[in-house]
Amino acid sequence: MKARALLARIRTKRQNVRFSDFVALIEALGFTFDRQRGSHRAYRHPCGAVLNIQESGGEAKSYQVVQLLQAVDAYGLTLK
């Protein structure tokens, strides 16, 4: 799914987000992979925002989708 369409979709529906699409969206917003410890991946943005995510049955966890949306709104992040 395209990043812009996915961002619009998760603003209304936060469940059933494919993990691979979620990672692509995070990277399209300017986050870079920082490290991985076990199943947890850390992504960092130049503005200072940090996201820790993990896959759950091929999908992103809904609370992590909410954390991404909060970072987008708090820091005014836009797609590349």
C-alpha positions as protocol buffer text, in pm:
chain_id: "A"
residue {
  index: 1
  type: MET
  ca { x: 0 y: 0 z: 0 }
}
residue {
  index: 2
  type: LYS
  ca { x: 128 y: 348 z: -81 }
}
residue {
  index: 3
  type: ALA
  ca { x: 254 y: 549 z: 215 }
}
residue {
  index: 4
  type: ARG
  ca { x: 12 y: 841 z: 168 }
}
residue {
  index: 5
  type: ALA
  ca { x: -290 y: 609 z: 142 }
}
residue {
  index: 6
  type: LEU
  ca { x: -177 y: 407 z: 443 }
}
residue {
  index: 7
  type: LEU
  ca { x: -129 y: 719 z: 655 }
}
residue {
  index: 8
  type: ALA
  ca { x: -482 y: 834 z: 568 }
}
residue {
  index: 9
  type: ARG
  ca { x: -622 y: 488 z: 646 }
}
residue {
  index: 10
  type: ILE
  ca { x: -455 y: 447 z: 985 }
}
residue {
  index: 11
  type: ARG
  ca { x: -593 y: 781 z: 1100 }
}
residue {
  index: 12
  type: THR
  ca { x: -938 y: 618 z: 1099 }
}
residue {
  index: 13
  type: LYS
  ca { x: -864 y: 245 z: 1136 }
}
residue {
  index: 14
  type: ARG
  ca { x: -566 y: 146 z: 1348 }
}
residue {
  index: 15
  type: GLN
  ca { x: -604 y: -232 z: 1341 }
}
residue {
  index: 16
  type: ASN
  ca { x: -507 y: -479 z: 1068 }
}
residue {
  index: 17
  type: VAL
  ca { x: -206 y: -281 z: 945 }
}
residue {
  index: 18
  type: ARG
  ca { x: 38 y: -508 z: 766 }
}
residue {
  index: 19
  type: PHE
  ca { x: 377 y: -488 z: 939 }
}
residue {
  index: 20
  type: SER
  ca { x: 574 y: -451 z: 615 }
}
residue {
  index: 21
  type: ASP
  ca { x: 350 y: -158 z: 512 }
}
residue {
  index: 22
  type: PHE
  ca { x: 392 y: -3 z: 857 }
}
residue {
  index: 23
  type: VAL
  ca { x: 773 y: -22 z: 832 }
}
residue {
  index: 24
  type: ALA
  ca { x: 761 y: 131 z: 483 }
}
residue {
  index: 25
  type: LEU
  ca { x: 545 y: 417 z: 618 }
}
residue {
  index: 26
  type: ILE
  ca { x: 783 y: 478 z: 908 }
}
residue {
  index: 27
  type: GLU
  ca { x: 1077 y: 499 z: 667 }
}
residue {
  index: 28
  type: ALA
  ca { x: 881 y: 723 z: 427 }
}
residue {
  index: 29
  type: LEU
  ca { x: 825 y: 963 z: 718 }
}
residue {
  index: 30
  type: GLY
  ca { x: 1203 y: 997 z: 759 }
}
residue {
  index: 31
  type: PHE
  ca { x: 1273 y: 747 z: 1037 }
}
residue {
  index: 32
  type: THR
  ca { x: 1584 y: 533 z: 1003 }
}
residue {
  index: 33
  type: PHE
  ca { x: 1648 y: 191 z: 1150 }
}
residue {
  index: 34
  type: ASP
  ca { x: 1861 y: 230 z: 1462 }
}
residue {
  index: 35
  type: ARG
  ca { x: 1889 y: -115 z: 1622 }
}
residue {
  index: 36
  type: GLN
  ca { x: 1713 y: -442 z: 1694 }
}
residue {
  index: 37
  type: ARG
  ca { x: 1702 y: -636 z: 2018 }
}
residue {
  index: 38
  type: GLY
  ca { x: 1506 y: -958 z: 1998 }
}
residue {
  index: 39
  type: SER
  ca { x: 1181 y: -885 z: 1817 }
}
residue {
  index: 40
  type: HIS
  ca { x: 1190 y: -511 z: 1900 }
}
residue {
  index: 41
  type: ARG
  ca { x: 1311 y: -272 z: 1631 }
}
residue {
  index: 42
  type: ALA
  ca { x: 1402 y: 87 z: 1710 }
}
residue {
  index: 43
  type: TYR
  ca { x: 1362 y: 363 z: 1452 }
}
residue {
  index: 44
  type: ARG
  ca { x: 1494 y: 714 z: 1504 }
}
residue {
  index: 45
  type: HIS
  ca { x: 1399 y: 1042 z: 1336 }
}
residue {
  index: 46
  type: PRO
  ca { x: 1637 y: 1341 z: 1302 }
}
residue {
  index: 47
  type: CYS
  ca { x: 1389 y: 1551 z: 1506 }
}
residue {
  index: 48
  type: GLY
  ca { x: 1454 y: 1325 z: 1806 }
}
residue {
  index: 49
  type: ALA
  ca { x: 1148 y: 1100 z: 1791 }
}
residue {
  index: 50
  type: VAL
  ca { x: 1209 y: 730 z: 1860 }
}
residue {
  index: 51
  type: LEU
  ca { x: 970 y: 446 z: 1777 }
}
residue {
  index: 52
  type: ASN
  ca { x: 1002 y: 93 z: 1910 }
}
residue {
  index: 53
  type: ILE
  ca { x: 799 y: -156 z: 1710 }
}
residue {
  index: 54
  type: GLN
  ca { x: 751 y: -529 z: 1689 }
}
residue {
  index: 55
  type: GLU
  ca { x: 558 y: -759 z: 1463 }
}
residue {
  index: 56
  type: SER
  ca { x: 257 y: -951 z: 1593 }
}
residue {
  index: 57
  type: GLY
  ca { x: 127 y: -1216 z: 1355 }
}
residue {
  index: 58
  type: GLY
  ca { x: 234 y: -1020 z: 1047 }
}
residue {
  index: 59
  type: GLU
  ca { x: 66 y: -701 z: 1166 }
}
residue {
  index: 60
  type: ALA
  ca { x: 168 y: -388 z: 1353 }
}
residue {
  index: 61
  type: LYS
  ca { x: 38 y: -352 z: 1706 }
}
residue {
  index: 62
  type: SER
  ca { x: -239 y: -93 z: 1726 }
}
residue {
  index: 63
  type: TYR
  ca { x: -82 y: 98 z: 2016 }
}
residue {
  index: 64
  type: GLN
  ca { x: 234 y: 139 z: 1809 }
}
residue {
  index: 65
  type: VAL
  ca { x: 27 y: 278 z: 1521 }
}
residue {
  index: 66
  type: VAL
  ca { x: -113 y: 532 z: 1770 }
}
residue {
  index: 67
  type: GLN
  ca { x: 242 y: 620 z: 1883 }
}
residue {
  index: 68
  type: LEU
  ca { x: 340 y: 686 z: 1520 }
}
residue {
  index: 69
  type: LEU
  ca { x: 38 y: 912 z: 1469 }
}
residue {
  index: 70
  type: GLN
  ca { x: 121 y: 1102 z: 1788 }
}
residue {
  index: 71
  type: ALA
  ca { x: 478 y: 1158 z: 1664 }
}
residue {
  index: 72
  type: VAL
  ca { x: 350 y: 1273 z: 1323 }
}
residue {
  index: 73
  type: ASP
  ca { x: 121 y: 1528 z: 1489 }
}
residue {
  index: 74
  type: ALA
  ca { x: 364 y: 1639 z: 1763 }
}
residue {
  index: 75
  type: TYR
  ca { x: 662 y: 1693 z: 1532 }
}
residue {
  index: 76
  type: GLY
  ca { x: 475 y: 1787 z: 1214 }
}
residue {
  index: 77
  type: LEU
  ca { x: 631 y: 1500 z: 1019 }
}
residue {
  index: 78
  type: THR
  ca { x: 557 y: 1473 z: 648 }
}
residue {
  index: 79
  type: LEU
  ca { x: 617 y: 1208 z: 386 }
}
residue {
  index: 80
  type: LYS
  ca { x: 935 y: 1229 z: 180 }
}
